Amino acid sequence: MTRLTRNPMKRPDPNRTARRHRLLIAGLVAFLLFDAGLVAIALNENRPTMSPMVEPAETSMPSVSPTPSVEPTPSVEPVETPPAVVPTRILTALNGELAWRATTGACPDTEARPEITTDAGATWTATNATRPTGVVALQSISITGSEVASMIGLTREDCSPAYIRTYVAGDNYEEYPPELPSAWFVNPANRATVHSPEGDFVAPCTVIALAARDDNSAAVLCDDHTVRTTTNAAEAWSEGLAVPGAINLARSSSGYVLAAVGAPGCAGVQVAAVSPDAAAVTPTGCLPTSAAIETITGNLALSEAGGTLWIWAGDELRRSGDGGVTWL
């Protein structure tokens, strides 16, 4: 009898089995991770692109950098410029205390009666230059001392220019014909001519007022409200500097000083400095007055000396030590 031999069963290796399980788990994890990555990519590709959130603008206007605020310029009612007329007032100061003044008019009917003050205009002493000299209708006054003043007027006989002087503060006057040729003046009979120390010259216009600084330098106010200056004794004149409403001018320590009416922002008399070459005019102050423009035009005189500006307008005589900013 044949004997069957039983082959014994072989036992599995536990280490090998554990390694197989670990490989299976690792593969499964890798597959899951790869699959999740594919899903994420697909989702990102199909997701609409979103712009960053922006706060809505308050207005549709583009933003601009802030600029300084500017106050609006107040509107000023236009004032009609008065016609230019020859002033009937004369005023010349020596300093802040002493000055001469006079009214003038037609020849031969207007006597020469200048007045002098030595107390800043508080009181005035009247004098009579016509009685001793026969001169009328004064045209200008210049001062060379506390009691010495020279004046140009017109002779009563033929209304020709004449030169007179007082050495005693107006107590007496005498005529000095030899002094006339070396003086500045405008003959009212012909305002298109200016006489300078060099003789008679054609004026650049019809002259309303004349202000002389020295033998060579002077300024004129024209009937068209322009100012012109000369530095060669009236042989040639500067271009006209327009000053609307200008009514009179005088010499000053720095050039010339001018008075005007109807200027915007000045309810009264506008004071302005004019450069010696009439290249610039600079407002320096305003003398307030309630008087109508037509009553001031032709009735205003001004003078500057020793740092004091004098203005005689209508019934008022005022002084300023700061170019018209403040008044006494």
URWOMO-V186845 format. One record per pair of residues at least 6 apart in sequence whose ideal C-beta (glycine too) atoms are under 7 Angstrom apart, sorted by the first residue. I is the first residue (numbers start at 1). GAP is how many residues later the second one is. Records with the same first field share a line. If there is no record, write none. Layout:
I = GAP / GAP
This chain:
76 = 188 / 189
79 = 183
81 = 144 / 163 / 164 / 181
82 = 163 / 179 / 180 / 211 / 212 / 215
84 = 124 / 139 / 141
85 = 212 / 213
86 = 122
87 = 122 / 160 / 161 / 211 / 213 / 214
88 = 15 / 16 / 17 / 210 / 211
89 = 14 / 210 / 211 / 212 / 223
90 = 11 / 12 / 14 / 48 / 50 / 51 / 211
91 = 8 / 10 / 210 / 211 / 212 / 219 / 221
92 = 7 / 8 / 49 / 50 / 51 / 211
93 = 6 / 210 / 212 / 215 / 217
94 = 49 / 211
95 = 210 / 211 / 213
96 = 24 / 210 / 212 / 223
97 = 21 / 22 / 23
98 = 19 / 20 / 48
99 = 18 / 22 / 204 / 211
100 = 14 / 15 / 16 / 41 / 43 / 49
101 = 13 / 14 / 200 / 211
102 = 10 / 11 / 12 / 13 / 36 / 39
104 = 6 / 33 / 34 / 35
105 = 32
106 = 31
107 = 29 / 30 / 47 / 52
108 = 28 / 48 / 51
110 = 26 / 27
111 = 19 / 25
112 = 17 / 18 / 23 / 24 / 26 / 41
113 = 13 / 14 / 15
114 = 13 / 15 / 24 / 27 / 37 / 56
115 = 9 / 10 / 11 / 12
116 = 8 / 9 / 11 / 53 / 54
117 = 6 / 7
120 = 199
121 = 196 / 198
125 = 45
127 = 43
129 = 6 / 22 / 35 / 44
130 = 6
132 = 40 / 41
133 = 31 / 40 / 41 / 42
134 = 21 / 22
135 = 18 / 19 / 20 / 27 / 29 / 40
136 = 17 / 18 / 20
137 = 16 / 17
138 = 13 / 15
139 = 13 / 14 / 46
140 = 11 / 12 / 45
141 = 8 / 10
142 = 7 / 8
143 = 6
144 = 6
147 = 20 / 21 / 22
148 = 18 / 19
149 = 17
150 = 13 / 15
151 = 13
152 = 9 / 11 / 31 / 33
153 = 9 / 11
154 = 6 / 7 / 8
155 = 7
159 = 30
161 = 19 / 24 / 26
162 = 13 / 18
163 = 12 / 13 / 14 / 16 / 17 / 20
164 = 9 / 10 / 11 / 12
165 = 8 / 9 / 11
166 = 6 / 7
182 = 15
184 = 11 / 12 / 26 / 28 / 34
185 = 10
186 = 8 / 21 / 24
187 = 6
191 = 15 / 16
192 = 10 / 11 / 14
193 = 7 / 8 / 9 / 10
194 = 7 / 9 / 13 / 16 / 26 / 40
196 = 22 / 37 / 38
197 = 18 / 36
198 = 35 / 36
201 = 33 / 34
203 = 17
204 = 18 / 24 / 33
205 = 17 / 18 / 19
206 = 16 / 17
207 = 13 / 15
208 = 13 / 14 / 15
209 = 11 / 12 / 39 / 40
210 = 8 / 10
211 = 7 / 8 / 38 / 39 / 40 / 45
212 = 6 / 39
213 = 38
215 = 18
216 = 15 / 16 / 17
217 = 13 / 14 / 59
218 = 11 / 12 / 16
219 = 8 / 9 / 10 / 30 / 37 / 55 / 59
220 = 8
221 = 6 / 25 / 27 / 28
222 = 6 / 18
225 = 17 / 18 / 19 / 20 / 21
226 = 14 / 15 / 16
227 = 14 / 16 / 19 / 22 / 31 / 47 / 51
228 = 9 / 10 / 12 / 50
229 = 8 / 9 / 47 / 48 / 49
230 = 6 / 7
238 = 39 / 40
241 = 37 / 40
243 = 15 / 17 / 29 / 38
244 = 18
245 = 15 / 16 / 17 / 18
246 = 12 / 14
247 = 12 / 13 / 14 / 50 / 53
248 = 11 / 52 / 53 / 54
249 = 7 / 8 / 9 / 25
250 = 6 / 7 / 52 / 53 / 54
252 = 21 / 52
253 = 51
254 = 19
255 = 18 / 19 / 20 / 21
256 = 18
257 = 14 / 16 / 45 / 47 / 52
258 = 14 / 16 / 23
259 = 10 / 12 / 41 / 43 / 52
260 = 10 / 12
261 = 8 / 9 / 32 / 35 / 36
262 = 31
263 = 7
266 = 20
267 = 21
268 = 18 / 19 / 20 / 21
269 = 17 / 18 / 20 / 27 / 31 / 42 / 44
270 = 13 / 16
271 = 13 / 14 / 15 / 16 / 38 / 52 / 53
272 = 9 / 10 / 11 / 12
273 = 9 / 11 / 50
274 = 7
284 = 39 / 40
285 = 35 / 38 / 39 / 40
286 = 38
287 = 24 / 26 / 31 / 37 / 40
289 = 24 / 27
291 = 23
295 = 19
296 = 17 / 18
299 = 14 / 15
300 = 11 / 12 / 13
301 = 11
302 = 7 / 8 / 9
303 = 7
307 = 14
308 = 11 / 13
309 = 10 / 11 / 14 / 15
310 = 9
311 = 7
318 = 9 / 10
319 = 8 / 9
320 = 6 / 7 / 8
